Amino acid sequence: MAETGRILKRTPLYGLHRALGAKMVEFAGYEMPVQYADGVLKEHLWTRERAGLFDVSHMGQAFLRTRESPRGTAEAHDAVAKALETLVPGEVRKLKRGAMRYSVLLNERGGIVDDLMITRPAMPSGDGSLFLVVNAACKERDFEIVAAALKGKADLEIEAERALVAVQGPRAAAAIERLFPGAAEQTFMTMRPREWSETYVLLSRCGYTGEDGFEISVPTADAERLARALLENPDVRPIGLGARDSLRLEAGLCLYGHDLNEEASPVEGNIAFVVGKRRREEGGFLGAERILKELDKGPARVRVGLRPEGRAPAREGAEIQSTDGRLIGIVTSGGFGPTANAPVAMGFVDAVSSAIGTPVNLMVRGKALPASVAGMPFVPHRYYRG
């Protein structure tokens, strides 16, 4: 229970977290493990070196299913994809069976309501359906927006009785292969239906640490059994939210509500890759006028990486100033990168100050901390592309 007396939700792995000695904190309305006995630093480095198991069951899972065509046909996929493309800027219609795509839900101003994963089911019988995974803090609102906007065209079926478990790190594939033979050959950003111990799951090769890894959508009743089976592998240890945050920061990946929000466009957020080639030509999505203009003329501000000098980190909310003392931006994420062995940060700055190598000052406890604009990721991605 939260200190305010508000009752928090619990994932199906809550009991396992407690049994493993996790320190629990409030996150997105849930009691979640922030760290285990080893602590954030060791958990971070373990994930980079071996494999970490993450509970991401608090995230929202749903199927969007077309009403306009008989399902199980290419026409059915096109119908549901066209419907969703009114809300996102990605090329959903172009998705092949089993392929995943990172995208964003937009508002009418071109701001980001949330970022999400969109998957076309691998089986032909799944044509006409799309599998969506959205952020925990936004899921109720996201689902309301999608359901209302696409009413009469598609139905949203929320998968409330599914958990989500992630295994990330260079030994993740070997750990998953033990339970799902052949999974090691599955490539990045794909999803496959698989069976394990009489349980059907959706196995995706993806993640948010910059490492190779998988996410497993599993029925709630089987979640703890699956997690324990994964933890039997000596290369796999449980990892909390603290290390998850430092891992994604080193990988230069955004955290919604911090590095992305309803005011920031995908172009400002430095994720313009979410706007597909055809969508740039055709438009037809919320906020297209602003986004296409920024793609053409450039945005007024942009998210950049930041490398402070020395060892002191700059945290979220720190002002970013030019070397002559002008306010040019704000830090949105920051901390010490254990693998980079240095402080790293991200933030929005005026576009004229966004070139890599530009010297800036980060205001930390009233003092100017010298830093420079840096390329991202801070630690190379290691996704398996086959």
ZASE-146973 format. One record per residue (C-alpha): residue in three letters; y, z, x. Coordinates in steps of 0.25 Angstrom, whole numbers. Each point is the difference from the previous one (the first is absolute). Layout:
ALA,Y,Z,X $
...
//
This chain:
MET,0,0,0 $
ALA,14,-3,5 $
GLU,10,11,3 $
THR,8,-4,-12 $
GLY,-12,3,-9 $
ARG,-3,-15,-3 $
ILE,-15,-2,0 $
LEU,-3,-11,10 $
LYS,-11,-10,-2 $
ARG,-12,-1,9 $
THR,-8,-11,5 $
PRO,-16,-1,-1 $
LEU,0,4,15 $
TYR,8,13,-2 $
GLY,-12,9,2 $
LEU,-4,-7,12 $
HIS,13,1,7 $
ARG,0,15,-3 $
ALA,-14,1,6 $
LEU,4,-7,12 $
GLY,12,10,2 $
ALA,11,-9,-3 $
LYS,15,5,-2 $
MET,4,-5,-14 $
VAL,14,-4,-4 $
GLU,7,-7,-12 $
PHE,1,-15,1 $
ALA,3,-9,-11 $
GLY,-4,10,-10 $
TYR,-13,3,6 $
GLU,-6,11,10 $
MET,-3,-8,12 $
PRO,-5,3,14 $
VAL,11,0,10 $
GLN,-9,3,12 $
TYR,-13,7,4 $
ALA,-3,9,11 $
ASP,2,-9,11 $
GLY,14,-3,-4 $
VAL,9,-12,-2 $
LEU,0,-5,15 $
LYS,-15,1,2 $
GLU,-2,-7,-13 $
HIS,9,-11,3 $
LEU,-6,-3,14 $
TRP,-14,1,-6 $
THR,3,-11,-10 $
ARG,6,-9,11 $
GLU,-13,3,9 $
ARG,-11,1,-10 $
ALA,1,1,-16 $
GLY,7,8,-10 $
LEU,-4,3,-14 $
PHE,12,0,-10 $
ASP,0,5,-15 $
VAL,10,-10,-7 $
SER,-6,2,-14 $
HIS,14,4,-5 $
MET,4,-14,1 $
GLY,0,-8,-13 $
GLN,-12,-11,-3 $
ALA,0,-9,-11 $
PHE,-5,-14,-5 $
LEU,10,-10,-6 $
ARG,-8,-9,-9 $
THR,5,-13,-7 $
ARG,0,-2,-15 $
GLU,4,-15,1 $
SER,-13,-6,5 $
PRO,-15,2,-1 $
ARG,-3,9,12 $
GLY,-9,-5,11 $
THR,7,-13,2 $
ALA,10,-5,10 $
GLU,10,-2,-11 $
ALA,-2,15,-4 $
HIS,4,3,15 $
ASP,12,-9,-1 $
ALA,5,7,-13 $
VAL,-1,14,5 $
ALA,7,-4,13 $
LYS,11,-7,-7 $
ALA,3,12,-8 $
LEU,0,9,12 $
GLU,9,-9,8 $
THR,11,2,-10 $
LEU,1,15,6 $
VAL,-4,-3,15 $
PRO,5,-10,10 $
GLY,-14,-3,6 $
GLU,-9,-12,-2 $
VAL,-10,6,-9 $
ARG,-5,-13,-6 $
LYS,-4,-4,14 $
LEU,-9,12,3 $
LYS,-15,-4,2 $
ARG,-11,8,-5 $
GLY,-1,13,7 $
ALA,13,-1,7 $
MET,11,11,0 $
ARG,15,-1,1 $
TYR,11,10,3 $
SER,12,-1,-10 $
VAL,11,7,-7 $
LEU,4,2,-14 $
LEU,14,-4,-2 $
ASN,12,4,-9 $
GLU,10,-9,-6 $
ARG,9,3,12 $
GLY,-10,-5,10 $
GLY,-3,15,4 $
ILE,-14,5,3 $
VAL,-6,9,-11 $
ASP,-13,2,8 $
ASP,-8,-7,10 $
LEU,-15,-3,-4 $
MET,-13,-7,3 $
ILE,-5,-12,-8 $
THR,-14,-5,0 $
ARG,-7,-11,-6 $
PRO,-15,4,-3 $
ALA,-10,-6,9 $
MET,-10,-4,-11 $
PRO,3,-12,-9 $
SER,-2,8,-12 $
GLY,12,8,4 $
ASP,10,-12,-2 $
GLY,11,4,-9 $
SER,1,14,6 $
LEU,8,6,11 $
PHE,-3,13,7 $
LEU,13,8,2 $
VAL,2,12,9 $
VAL,14,7,0 $
ASN,6,13,6 $
ALA,-3,13,-6 $
ALA,15,5,-2 $
CYS,3,-13,-8 $
LYS,-13,-3,-7 $
GLU,3,4,-14 $
ARG,13,-7,0 $
ASP,-6,-12,7 $
PHE,-11,-1,-11 $
GLU,10,1,-11 $
ILE,9,-11,6 $
VAL,-11,-10,2 $
ALA,-7,3,-14 $
ALA,14,-1,-7 $
ALA,4,-13,7 $
LEU,-13,-7,-2 $
LYS,-3,5,-14 $
GLY,-7,-12,-7 $
LYS,-4,-7,13 $
ALA,-8,10,7 $
ASP,-6,14,-2 $
LEU,1,11,10 $
GLU,-13,8,1 $
ILE,3,13,8 $
GLU,-12,4,9 $
ALA,2,15,-2 $
GLU,-14,4,4 $
ARG,0,-7,13 $
ALA,2,7,14 $
LEU,5,-7,12 $
VAL,-5,4,14 $
ALA,5,-7,13 $
VAL,-6,-1,14 $
GLN,9,-4,11 $
GLY,-2,-2,15 $
PRO,-7,-8,10 $
ARG,-13,5,-4 $
ALA,2,-1,-15 $
ALA,-8,-13,-1 $
ALA,-12,6,7 $
ALA,1,13,-9 $
ILE,1,-9,-13 $
GLU,-11,-9,5 $
ARG,-10,11,0 $
LEU,2,2,-15 $
PHE,3,-15,-4 $
PRO,-8,-9,9 $
GLY,8,-13,3 $
ALA,13,6,-3 $
ALA,4,-1,15 $
GLU,1,-15,-2 $
GLN,10,2,-12 $
THR,14,-5,5 $
PHE,14,7,-2 $
MET,6,-1,-14 $
THR,-13,-3,-7 $
MET,-7,8,-11 $
ARG,-15,0,-4 $
PRO,-8,7,-10 $
ARG,-11,8,7 $
GLU,-11,9,-4 $
TRP,-3,13,7 $
SER,-11,10,-4 $
GLU,0,-5,-15 $
THR,15,0,0 $
TYR,9,-12,-1 $
VAL,13,0,7 $
LEU,11,-10,4 $
LEU,1,-1,15 $
SER,13,-5,6 $
ARG,3,-2,15 $
CYS,14,5,0 $
GLY,8,12,3 $
TYR,13,6,4 $
THR,-1,5,14 $
GLY,1,-13,8 $
GLU,-15,2,4 $
ASP,-12,-8,-5 $
GLY,-6,7,-12 $
PHE,-5,0,-15 $
GLU,4,6,-13 $
ILE,-11,3,-10 $
SER,2,1,-15 $
VAL,-11,9,-5 $
PRO,-3,6,-14 $
THR,6,14,0 $
ALA,-14,7,-2 $
ASP,-5,-6,13 $
ALA,13,2,9 $
GLU,-4,13,7 $
ARG,-15,-5,2 $
LEU,6,-13,7 $
ALA,10,8,8 $
ARG,-10,10,5 $
ALA,-10,-12,4 $
LEU,12,-6,8 $
LEU,3,13,7 $
GLU,-15,1,4 $
ASN,4,-10,11 $
PRO,5,8,12 $
ASP,11,-11,2 $
VAL,6,3,-13 $
ARG,9,12,-3 $
PRO,9,4,-12 $
ILE,15,-3,2 $
GLY,12,5,-8 $
LEU,13,-5,-4 $
GLY,7,4,12 $
ALA,-7,-9,9 $
ARG,-1,-11,-10 $
ASP,16,0,0 $
SER,1,0,15 $
LEU,-11,-11,1 $
ARG,7,-9,-10 $
LEU,14,2,7 $
GLU,-6,-4,13 $
ALA,-5,-12,-7 $
GLY,14,-4,-5 $
LEU,-5,1,-15 $
CYS,9,5,-11 $
LEU,-1,12,-8 $
TYR,5,-2,-14 $
GLY,11,9,-4 $
HIS,5,1,14 $
ASP,0,-14,7 $
LEU,-1,-8,-13 $
ASN,7,4,-14 $
GLU,6,-7,-12 $
GLU,13,-3,7 $
ALA,-7,-7,12 $
SER,-4,-15,-1 $
PRO,-13,-5,7 $
VAL,10,-7,10 $
GLU,8,12,3 $
GLY,-13,8,1 $
ASN,-5,-10,11 $
ILE,-12,-4,-8 $
ALA,5,-14,-4 $
PHE,-15,-5,2 $
VAL,-3,5,-14 $
VAL,8,-11,-6 $
GLY,-10,-12,0 $
LYS,4,-14,4 $
ARG,-1,-6,-14 $
ARG,7,12,-5 $
ARG,12,-3,9 $
GLU,1,-14,-6 $
GLU,-3,3,-14 $
GLY,6,14,-2 $
GLY,-4,6,-14 $
PHE,-2,14,4 $
LEU,9,12,-3 $
GLY,12,1,9 $
ALA,-2,-14,6 $
GLU,14,-4,0 $
ARG,4,11,10 $
ILE,-13,-1,8 $
LEU,1,-15,2 $
LYS,15,1,4 $
GLU,-4,11,10 $
LEU,-11,-9,6 $
ASP,10,-11,1 $
LYS,13,7,5 $
GLY,-6,13,6 $
PRO,1,14,-6 $
ALA,11,10,3 $
ARG,-9,10,5 $
VAL,-14,0,5 $
ARG,-12,10,4 $
VAL,-2,1,15 $
GLY,-8,8,9 $
LEU,7,10,9 $
ARG,-4,6,13 $
PRO,8,13,4 $
GLU,1,3,15 $
GLY,-6,13,5 $
ARG,-10,8,-8 $
ALA,8,5,-12 $
PRO,-4,-7,-13 $
ALA,11,-4,-11 $
ARG,-5,3,-14 $
GLU,3,-6,-13 $
GLY,14,1,-5 $
ALA,6,-1,14 $
GLU,13,-8,1 $
ILE,-1,-13,9 $
GLN,13,-3,7 $
SER,5,-11,9 $
THR,3,4,15 $
ASP,15,1,-4 $
GLY,-3,10,-12 $
ARG,0,-9,-12 $
LEU,-11,3,-11 $
ILE,-9,-12,0 $
GLY,-12,6,-7 $
ILE,-10,11,-3 $
VAL,-14,4,5 $
THR,-11,-1,-11 $
SER,-12,5,8 $
GLY,-1,6,13 $
GLY,-8,9,9 $
PHE,-8,1,13 $
GLY,-11,-11,2 $
PRO,-12,6,6 $
THR,-6,-13,5 $
ALA,14,-6,4 $
ASN,2,14,7 $
ALA,15,-1,-4 $
PRO,8,2,-12 $
VAL,1,-12,-10 $
ALA,8,-2,-13 $
MET,4,-11,-10 $
GLY,13,-2,-8 $
PHE,9,-9,-6 $
VAL,12,-5,8 $
ASP,11,-11,-2 $
ALA,-6,-13,3 $
VAL,10,-3,11 $
SER,-6,12,7 $
SER,-15,-3,-2 $
ALA,-3,-8,12 $
ILE,-11,6,9 $
GLY,6,7,12 $
THR,13,4,-7 $
PRO,4,13,5 $
VAL,3,11,-11 $
ASN,2,15,-2 $
LEU,-8,8,-9 $
MET,7,13,-5 $
VAL,-10,11,2 $
ARG,5,14,-3 $
GLY,14,-4,2 $
LYS,-2,-7,13 $
ALA,-1,-15,4 $
LEU,-14,-3,4 $
PRO,0,-14,8 $
ALA,-10,-10,-6 $
SER,-2,-15,-1 $
VAL,-5,-9,-11 $
ALA,-15,-3,3 $
GLY,-10,-10,-5 $
MET,-11,4,-9 $
PRO,-12,4,0 $
PHE,2,11,11 $
VAL,-15,0,2 $
PRO,-7,-13,-2 $
HIS,-8,-3,-12 $
ARG,-15,-2,1 $
TYR,-5,-6,-13 $
TYR,-13,-8,0 $
ARG,2,-14,-4 $
GLY,-13,-6,4 $
//
